[in-house]
Amino acid sequence: MRIDLVPVVGNFIMQRLYIICLVIFVVSKVNAQVKVNNEKSFNPHFIWDINYIDSLYHLEKNNDFELRFFANTYIGKMKIFILVKKNNNWNARYFESIKDSSVRMIEKEISKENLSLLWDSLSKKGVLKIPASENLKDIKGEPLYANIIHGTVFYFDLLTLTLGNSYSYHCPAGYVKEFPNVKEYKKVLSLVQIIFNFCQIKFRIC
């Protein structure tokens, strides 16, 4: 009885090739660097607050990538979320401002699980590609404006060891209602919701 080994060998080779390709894909995803668009006049937001937090809670330095998110209300309440990647490991921390205390900011415990999935969600919503709000124009070339008094401004800083980019948006939920066809407002609103949900922040997004 003659056994044809060609199909067996062929299947074995195909399985090995599939495993190798899968491993290469996974490794490339793990080691992928976050690419930040460089802003020539980049100045990090709220550097005084960041330095103050660092003096108390010792933030990580020399990160391969860092996302700083600030929610600043018109009455001065501040929420700061920091997501960093260093040596292919993710970490996150969350701080809030408090009143009537000798310490202006306190750290709140948040989950450190699934941080890579959190970043994937933010990346898919375009966190790296959102333009500055002042660059959004109407058909006449005029800046978009909604008559929203007070509210909260949300700031995003994106940093690597050598590059930096930033943008801010005032009351994205209100601007979505005012300009429903401007996709950037919807994306920023989604980014804020993702971060708030992850940190379990109970706060009405204007």
C-alpha positions as CSV (number, residue, x, y, z in Angstrom):
1,M,0.0,0.0,0.0
2,R,1.5,3.3,-1.1
3,I,1.0,6.4,1.1
4,D,1.2,9.8,-0.5
5,L,3.1,12.0,1.9
6,V,2.8,15.2,-0.2
7,P,-0.5,16.4,1.2
8,V,0.7,15.6,4.8
9,V,4.0,17.4,4.3
10,G,2.2,20.3,2.6
11,N,-0.2,20.7,5.5
12,F,2.6,20.6,8.0
13,I,4.5,23.3,6.2
14,M,1.4,25.5,5.9
15,Q,0.7,25.1,9.7
16,R,4.3,26.1,10.5
17,L,4.1,29.1,8.2
18,Y,0.9,30.2,9.8
19,I,2.4,30.0,13.3
20,I,5.4,32.0,12.3
21,C,3.3,34.7,10.7
22,L,1.1,34.9,13.7
23,V,4.1,35.2,16.0
24,I,5.6,38.0,13.8
25,F,2.3,39.8,13.8
26,V,1.9,39.7,17.6
27,V,5.5,40.8,18.2
28,S,5.2,43.7,15.8
29,K,2.0,44.8,17.6
30,V,3.7,44.6,21.0
31,N,6.9,46.4,19.8
32,A,5.1,49.0,17.6
33,Q,6.1,52.6,18.5
34,V,3.4,55.2,18.9
35,K,4.0,57.9,16.2
36,V,3.2,61.4,17.3
37,N,2.8,64.3,14.9
38,N,5.4,66.9,15.9
39,E,4.1,70.4,16.7
40,K,6.8,73.1,16.2
41,S,5.4,75.4,18.9
42,F,4.5,72.6,21.3
43,N,4.1,73.6,24.9
44,P,2.7,71.0,27.3
45,H,-0.5,72.0,29.1
46,F,-0.5,72.7,32.9
47,I,3.2,72.0,33.4
48,W,3.0,73.6,36.8
49,D,0.3,71.0,37.9
50,I,2.4,68.2,36.4
51,N,5.5,69.3,38.3
52,Y,3.4,69.6,41.5
53,I,2.0,66.1,41.1
54,D,5.5,64.8,40.3
55,S,6.8,66.3,43.5
56,L,4.2,64.4,45.5
57,Y,3.7,61.2,43.6
58,H,6.8,60.7,41.5
59,L,5.7,60.3,37.9
60,E,7.5,58.0,35.5
61,K,10.2,59.7,33.4
62,N,11.7,59.1,30.0
63,N,8.7,57.3,28.6
64,D,8.6,56.1,25.1
65,F,5.1,57.5,24.8
66,E,2.9,59.6,27.1
67,L,-0.7,60.7,26.9
68,R,-1.8,63.4,29.3
69,F,-5.5,64.2,29.5
70,F,-6.8,67.2,31.5
71,A,-10.4,68.1,32.2
72,N,-10.5,71.6,33.6
73,T,-13.9,73.1,34.7
74,Y,-14.6,76.8,34.7
75,I,-14.6,76.8,38.5
76,G,-11.1,75.4,38.5
77,K,-11.7,71.7,39.3
78,M,-9.1,69.6,37.5
79,K,-9.0,65.9,36.5
80,I,-5.7,64.5,35.1
81,F,-5.3,61.1,33.5
82,I,-1.8,60.0,32.4
83,L,-1.2,56.9,30.2
84,V,2.4,56.0,29.5
85,K,4.3,53.3,27.6
86,K,7.8,52.4,28.5
87,N,9.8,49.4,27.4
88,N,6.6,48.0,25.9
89,N,4.8,48.2,29.2
90,W,1.7,50.4,29.8
91,N,0.9,52.2,33.0
92,A,-1.8,54.7,33.9
93,R,-2.5,57.1,36.8
94,Y,-5.3,59.4,37.7
95,F,-5.4,62.6,39.8
96,E,-8.1,65.0,41.0
97,S,-8.0,68.4,42.5
98,I,-9.5,68.9,46.0
99,K,-10.4,71.9,48.1
100,D,-9.8,72.8,51.7
101,S,-6.6,70.8,52.0
102,S,-2.9,71.4,52.1
103,V,-2.5,69.1,49.2
104,R,-4.1,70.4,45.9
105,M,-4.1,67.2,44.0
106,I,-4.7,63.6,45.1
107,E,-4.2,60.3,43.3
108,K,-7.2,58.1,42.8
109,E,-6.9,54.3,42.4
110,I,-7.8,53.1,38.9
111,S,-7.5,49.7,37.2
112,K,-4.2,48.9,35.6
113,E,-5.7,46.0,33.5
114,N,-6.2,46.1,29.8
115,L,-4.3,49.3,29.2
116,S,-3.2,48.2,25.8
117,L,-6.9,47.7,24.9
118,L,-7.6,51.1,26.3
119,W,-4.9,52.6,24.0
120,D,-6.3,50.7,21.0
121,S,-9.7,52.2,21.7
122,L,-8.3,55.7,21.9
123,S,-6.1,55.2,18.8
124,K,-9.1,53.9,16.8
125,K,-11.0,57.1,17.7
126,G,-8.1,59.1,16.2
127,V,-6.4,60.5,19.4
128,L,-3.2,60.9,17.5
129,K,-4.7,62.8,14.6
130,I,-7.2,65.2,16.1
131,P,-6.5,68.8,14.8
132,A,-6.4,71.8,17.1
133,S,-10.0,73.1,17.6
134,E,-9.0,76.6,16.4
135,N,-8.1,75.0,13.0
136,L,-11.7,73.9,12.4
137,K,-13.4,76.4,10.0
138,D,-16.8,76.8,8.5
139,I,-17.4,77.1,4.7
140,K,-16.5,80.8,4.9
141,G,-13.2,80.0,6.5
142,E,-14.3,81.4,9.9
143,P,-13.6,79.6,13.2
144,L,-16.5,77.5,14.5
145,Y,-18.1,79.1,17.5
146,A,-21.0,78.0,19.7
147,N,-22.4,80.3,22.4
148,I,-21.7,78.0,25.3
149,I,-21.0,79.8,28.6
150,H,-18.5,78.3,31.0
151,G,-18.3,74.5,30.7
152,T,-15.3,72.3,30.7
153,V,-12.2,72.4,28.5
154,F,-10.5,69.1,27.7
155,Y,-6.8,69.1,26.9
156,F,-4.7,66.4,25.3
157,D,-0.9,66.3,25.3
158,L,0.9,63.6,23.3
159,L,4.6,63.1,23.9
160,T,7.5,60.9,23.0
161,L,11.1,61.3,24.0
162,T,11.7,63.8,21.1
163,L,8.3,64.9,19.8
164,G,5.1,66.5,21.2
165,N,1.7,67.5,20.0
166,S,-1.4,68.9,21.8
167,Y,-4.9,70.2,21.3
168,S,-7.9,71.2,23.4
169,Y,-11.7,71.3,23.0
170,H,-14.3,73.2,24.9
171,C,-17.5,71.4,25.6
172,P,-17.4,68.8,22.8
173,A,-21.0,67.5,23.6
174,G,-22.3,71.0,23.1
175,Y,-20.4,71.5,19.9
176,V,-21.7,68.2,18.5
177,K,-25.2,69.5,18.9
178,E,-24.3,72.8,17.3
179,F,-22.2,71.3,14.5
180,P,-23.4,67.7,14.0
181,N,-21.5,67.3,10.7
182,V,-18.1,68.1,12.1
183,K,-16.6,64.7,12.9
184,E,-13.8,66.0,15.1
185,Y,-16.2,67.0,17.8
186,K,-17.7,63.6,17.8
187,K,-14.3,62.0,18.0
188,V,-13.2,64.1,20.9
189,L,-16.4,63.4,22.8
190,S,-15.8,59.7,22.3
191,L,-12.2,60.0,23.6
192,V,-13.4,61.8,26.7
193,Q,-16.1,59.2,27.3
194,I,-13.6,56.3,26.9
195,I,-11.3,57.8,29.5
196,F,-14.0,58.7,31.9
197,N,-15.5,55.2,31.7
198,F,-12.1,53.6,32.2
199,C,-11.4,55.8,35.3
200,Q,-15.0,55.4,36.5
201,I,-15.4,59.2,36.6
202,K,-18.9,60.4,37.3
203,F,-19.0,63.7,35.6
204,R,-21.4,65.3,33.1
205,I,-19.6,66.0,29.9
206,C,-20.7,69.3,28.4
